[in-house]
Amino acid sequence: MKTSYLNPFGQAALNVLKNFGNITRISQKEPHINEIITNTRNQDPKKIDTIQELCYEKIRYYYTRQANNKTSGYKYLFSQALEEEDIISTHALLQAAAITYGTQSYEADTIINTITSILDVKLDQTTDTIMDETLNEYIDIHNTTLNDIILLINNNEIKLNELLLNKDKLILTYDDFIREYSEYLQHRRPENMYQAVCTSMKKHLLRALITEKLRNYMKTIENKLKQIEPATIITEIGHQIKKIQNAEQEMVIKRRYGKNVNFTSFDDDNPTKYIPEAFPPCVQKALHGIKSGGRNYCISLFLTPFLSYARLYPGVYARHIKNPKITDMDPTLTITEEEIIPLIYEAASKCKPPLFQDQPQEKQNINSKLGFGEGEIKYENSGKTPWYTPINCKNIKEQQPGLCTPCQDCKKIGNPLSYYNRKRKLLAKSGGKG
């Protein structure tokens, strides 16, 4: 095994790119790829004969793995005999995403995740020696301090509790481990202790270093190619990324989360069109605006979470998706910007006085409750704060009693979203008649 199997930016990998020549070659047939697929153990039959198609296969693998689905059709992606094709396709994907969509895009994140998901499998297959050699292409494994990798921590590429430190020095090699901790290893097998403590840490660190390099590489490509026309084949791959995303995203959600177990005719883990007739009385009241005194609570704390979850993820209480972000359900933010935000803003404008008229800062508060921090509603801001879940009925009665005007259907319901989910399904069964 070579370090280039893990690292697409080492000198060996760069030599492969240099020797490959014109990038247009990635669309030419390479019988070598099919031979490797055929000879890969436990590989499902498949015909892939260009590096361009290999690019698309990697994205499909990522989505298939995301859905926890069978990945036996992609075993060949981890063949060391495909080293050169792997390196070239990796760089082609990075360039295509950076040029076509920019480094802050959902598409760029998808490619980063695609490459790192493949890297995760490779790291589990590699030897300790190759891992050390690959790490040495980024850092001096005998003399790395916390300050040397502080950017990785600040950028959330790695966590401090994933590192083994002695004061501010990282302990990465077996020799350093023995030197620092031999007095604590009496009557134990130091090799086993080292493997248990350090191997996982080195994987985390190498993954973080490569991920950071992937992002920096894309930024460099984006800046360099603003002045020149990119190769047609790279632009073509860029457009195909979007097509594969659109096709796979819908399938991933269906395969991964399935139907809501309580209402099998509804898929509550997917964006679902509003059914206004099913909104509970409190939501109906809030949509018409309220008087000063409870406007902030009504619009930002109550209506914003309800409308966002009712449209994007009504099945949140089943918790099929842990710590969801709006971009998990609405990657392009089209629904959020064209449907959810206008409804919230309209309700805010109907308040007396209009909420934003004297409290324009509430727009930032709304963004924060949707999970975008205090910034704009952009993909790169998603997850900066939690996506607030809808407030329950008890809280509404305590904090905003005038909002709670229960009807017959409110009995035994503890949350407005639960009311909505139940009501819309009852309406569907009765043909829309309440």
N, C-alpha and C positions, 0 to 999 in steps of 0.2 A: 504494500500500500504506500502511496506517495502523499505528501502533504497537499498536493493540488486536488486530491480527492475531497478534501475538506475546505480548502481555502482558494476561492476563485481569484484572489488578488496577490498571491505569492509570485515569486519570480518564475517558477515553473509554469504557472497558469498564464502569466503575461507572455511568456515565450510561445505558448500554444496559440494565443491570439495573434501574435506577431507573425508566426509562420503560416497561419491560416489564409491570410491574404484578403481578397475582396469579400466584404460582408454579403454580397449577393449570392455567394456560394451556398448560403444556408437554405436556399430553395431548391438546390440540386439534389438529385437522388443519391443516397448513400447506402448501398446494399449492406454495408458493414453493420448498420443499426438493426436491420431485420435479422441478421445472423445472430447478434447478441440476444435479441428478444427470444428467438427460437431456442437458444442454448441456455436460457436462464431457467433455473430450477423452479418448479411450481408456478411458472408464469402462464397466465391465461393467454390464449392465442391472440395476436394483434399484429397489424401491419403498419409500421411507422418507418418511412424511408427518407425523411429529410430532417435537418436540424430545425427548420421552421416548425414542422409538425411536433417536434420534440418540445418546443417552447409551449405549445398549446397543451400538450400532454401533462406538463408540469402543473399548469393551472388547474386542469381537471383533477389531477391527483390531490392537490390541496383541498379542493371543495369536497372530493370524495372522503378524504380523511376527516374534514370538518364534520361531515354528516355521520361519522362513525360507521361508514359503510365499508364493504369489502374492497380492499386495495390490491388484490392479487393480480389485477391487470396492469400494475405499475411496478412490479418487482425489478424489472430491468433497469429502472431509473437509478438503481443503487449498484449497478455493475461497474467495477473499476475499469472494465474494458471500454466503457463509454466516457472515459475521463475527458477527452478532447471535446467531444460533442456536448458534454455536460457543461464545461467551462464556457464554450461559445454560446450556447443557448441561454445560460445565465446572464451573460453580458448583453445579449440581444434583448432579453426581457427587461432588464434594468434600463437600457437605453430607450426602448420603445415606450415604457411607462413615463419616464422623465420627459421625453420630447413631446409626447402626445398629450399628457395630462398634467405634468408638473409634479414636483416632489411632495406637495402637500395634499395630493388627491387621494381619493378612495382607491383608485386604480394602482397608484404607487404603493399604497399600503398592502394591497392584495399581492403584488409581486414580491414585496419584502417578506410577507407571510408565506408565500409559496416557496421561496428559496430557503427560508429558515425551517419550514416544516420538513423539507428534504434533508437539511443539515442535521436536524434532530435525530433522524434515523441513522445517518452516517456516523454521528458521534457515538451512538450506542454500539456501532460495529467496529470502531477504531481501536487501536492498541494504545497503551499508555505512552509508548515511545513516539508514535506518530503525533499524538496529541501534544506532547512536549515540543516536538520539532515545529509543529504548526503554531503553537503559542509563541515560540521564539521568533516567528516571522513578524510578530506584532510587538512583543515586549521581551525584556530580559527576565526569564523566569526565575533567575537567582537573585535579582535585585530590583524587584518591583514594589513600590510603595503605594499606599492608599492614594496619595496625591497624584500618582501616575494614571490612575483610572477613575479619578473623581468625576470626570465628565460622564462616564458610563452610569454612575450612581445618580448623578443629577438628572440625567436623561431617562431614568427608570429602565435602563437596559439590564441592570443587575442590582440586586439588593445587598445591603451591607451584611445581613445575616446569612448570605450565601457564601461568604468569604471566610477563610481561615487567616487570622492576623496575629502577629506577635508585635505588639505596639503598633507601628504603622506599616510593617513589612508583610507582604503576602507570602504565605508558606505554600509553595507549589510543587517542589521536587521532593523526592524521597530522602535525599541527603539532608536537605534543610529541615525536613520533618523530624528526622532522627536527631539532628543536632539540637533542635529547639526543645524536643519533648521526650528524649530518651529516658530521663529520670522518672517520667510518669508511665513508662511502658514496660516496667519490670514485670516478669511473669506473664507477658502477653506477646502475641505475635505482631511485631511492628509492621510487617508487610500488609497484614489484614487490616490493621488500624489505619494505615496510610490509604489503602484502597477505599475503606469505608468513609473516611473523612475528606480525602482530597480529590478523588476521581470525579465525583459529582460536581464539586466546586470548579474544577478545571473545565468541565463541560459547560457549565454556566458562564464562566469567564470567556471561553473561546467563542461561544455563541454570541455573547454580548459584543465582543470585539469585532466579529464579522458583521453583525447586524449594524453596528455603528459605521463600519466601512461601506456597507451597502448603501446606507443613507447618504453618506458623504460623496460616494461615487455618483449617485443620481443627481445630487446638487451640482457637481462638477459638469456632468453631461448636460444638464439643463442650461447652465450658464454658457458653456462653450458653444452649444448648437443654436443659441439665439441668433448668432451672426451668420450661420451657414445653413444651407438646405440639407435636411437629413436624407439618408438613403431611402428610396421608395419602399424597400422591403421592411425597414424598421417602422415606418409609418403604417404599413399594412399590418404588422404584428400589433402595433398599438391599437388600431381599430378592432382587431380581432379579440384583444383582451376584453374590451367592453362587451362584445357579443357573447363571449364565453361566460363572463360574469353574469350577464342578464339571464342566460339559460340555466346556469348552475345555481345561482342564488335562490331562485324559487324552489328548485329541487332539493337543495340542502335543507331548507327550513322544513319542508314536508317530510323528508327522510329522517331528519334528526329529531324533530319534536313530535311529529304525527298529529293526530286529532286530539282535541280536548277529551279526556276520558269520560267526563260527565255528559257531554253533549256531542255525540259522535258525528252529527251532521254539520258541526261547525269546527273550523280550524282556528282556535283562539290564539295561536302563536304566530299568526300572520296578520298583516294589516287588513283591516276589515272596514268596509264602508260604513259611515254613520247611519244609524236609524234613529232620527230625531224623535219619532213617536215613542221610542223606548227610553228616552232620557227621564230620570227621576224628577219629581217636582222641584227639588233644590237646584238641579242643573238648569231646568227650564227658567226658574226665577233668576238665577245668576246670569243667564244669557241675555235677559232683558235689562240688566244693569241694576245696581242698587244705589242707595243714597250714601252720602259721605258718612264715615264712621266705621264702615266695614269693607270698604272697596278693596284695600290691599289684600285682606284675607280672602275675600270672595274671588278676585281675579287671579292673583299670583299663587296663593296657597291651595285654593280649592279647585277652581275651574281649569287652570293650566295642567295639573297632573291628570285630572279626569279626562279632558278632551284629548290629551296626547296618548294616554293608554287606551282609551276607548277606540281610537282610530288605528293605533299601531300595534298594540299588544294587549288586547282585552283579557287574555289568559294569564296575566302576570301573577295572580294568586296561586296558580298551579305551580309556579316557580320552575318551569322547565328550563328557563334560561337564567343563570345566576348573574346577578349584578348587570342587568341589561343596560345598554346604551341605545339612544334613539337611532344611531347609525347602524345598529344591528338589524333593525327592522326597516329603516328608511335610509339606505346607504347614500343616495343622491340628495337627500333632504328635500325632495320635491314635494312630498305629502306634507311635511312639516311646514314648509314655507308657503305653499299654495292653499292648504286647507286648514291646518291647525292654528297657525299664527293669526290668519285673518279672522277666525271665529273668536279667538281670545281678544284681539284688538277691537273687534266690533262690540263685544260685551263691555270692554273697558270704556269705549266711547259713549255707551248708553248710560253709564253711571252718572249720578248727579252730585257734583260736577263731573265731567269726563275725567277719568283717572289720570291720563297722561298730561292733562292740561296743567295741573299743579304738581304732579309727581312724575315727571318724565323718567326718573331713575327706576321706576317700576318695570320698564322694558328690560333693563338689565337683570332685575330680580326674576322676571319670567324666564329669561334665558338661563339663569342659574338653576331654576327649578327643573328645566328641561335637560340639564346636564352639561351646559356649555360654559360654565363659569360666568365670569362677568364680561366675556367677549361676545363677538357676534356668533350667529348661528352658522357655523362653518364646520366642515368635517374635521379639521385639525383641532377644533376646540371640544369635540365630543368626548365626554368622560371626565372633564376637568372638575365637575361636581357631580354628585349622584343625581340620577333621574328620579325625582320625587314620585312616590306612589300616591294614589288618591287617598285623601283624608277620610277617616271612617265617620259613621253617623254620630257616635258619641262625642267626638271632637267637635263636629259641626254644631251640635246642640249646646255644647259648653262655650264655644268661642263665638258662634254666630247664630244664636237661637232664632233670629228672624228669618234665616235662610231655610230652616227646617219646617216644612209644612207637609207632614206625612199623609199619604193616601192609603187606601186599602192594601195596595201591593207592597207597601213598605214594611209590613209585618214580618218579623223574623229575618229582616235584612240588616246587615251590619255595616254595609258600605255602598255608596252610590254606584260604584262600578259593578258590584254584585247584582244590584237591582237591574242595571242596564243589561248585563249579560243574560239574566233570567228573562227579563221582559222581551228582549228582541227575539229570543228563541220561542217564547210563547206566541209572539206575534207571527212568527214564521209558520208555526204549526197551525194557527187559526186562519192562515191566509191573509194576515195583516189586520185582522179585526181584533181590537182590544177586548 
